[in-house]
Every structure is written in C-alpha cells, then in structure tokens.
Amino acid sequence: MCDDDLLAAGALKAARRLGLRVPDEVSVTGFDDLSLATAVEPELTTVRLPAERVGAAGMEALLAVLDGRRVETTGLPATLVARGSTGPAPDGAAR
C-alpha cells in the first residue's frame, strides 16, 4: 500500500525490475485515483477520495482554528477502485 499513485507506479516498476510478477507474486495499491492509475500496466488498484469535499473540509477546519472554534471532524467516503495490480493472496501465504 503506497501513500499515493505516483509512489505506487514506482513500486510497480521496482517490482518488475526485481523480477516479481504483479499481481501474481505481489499486489500494489495506490491512493488518489490519478489518471496515471490507468496509464500503467497493470492498471493500478487505488483508493479514491472526493477531492472537492476533502478541500472543503480542510478549509472549514482552518477557518474554525482561525476563529478560535473547535474543529469538527467529519468522515469522508473512500472508495476502493480495484484494478489489475492486486490479486488474492497465494495459497499458504502467511496470515
């Protein structure tokens, strides 16, 4: 699991250089669902957040802090976008 899709794309490249097959031997997952996620091979499994809502929540928190108010925490929906870079654990994999 990588912090973002750019790092995940690099992990895909590194896995290939090491001779690892994605997703047969290792799964790679990113975060952000950038357009890059569908430009790499295999296409990248990633987590999508609603960017506009993330920005709005951040601005609301900043304004609350500047006004001396308590910051209200809100949950935001995250969606797993499963693509070709992840697969099931191999038989006998450590759990």
SULBELCOR-V550634 format. One record per residue. N is the residue number from 1. NEAR is the number of other ideal C-beta (glycine too) atoms within 10 Angstrom. Layout:
N/NEAR  N/NEAR
This chain:
1/13  2/18  3/10  4/14  5/23  6/15  7/15  8/25  9/20  10/14  11/19  12/22  13/13  14/12  15/18  16/12  17/8  18/9  19/7  20/14  21/11  22/21  23/18  24/9  25/12  26/16  27/15  28/26  29/20  30/28  31/20  32/20  33/20  34/17  35/8  36/16  37/22  38/15  39/11  40/20  41/11  42/15  43/15  44/29  45/22  46/26  47/16  48/15  49/14  50/13  51/10  52/8  53/12  54/11  55/10  56/13  57/17  58/10  59/10  60/14  61/15  62/11  63/11  64/13  65/11  66/8  67/7  68/6  69/11  70/7  71/12  72/9  73/7  74/10  75/6  76/10  77/8  78/10  79/11  80/12  81/15  82/12  83/18  84/15  85/25  86/18  87/16  88/8  89/9  90/8  91/5  92/6  93/7  94/4  95/4
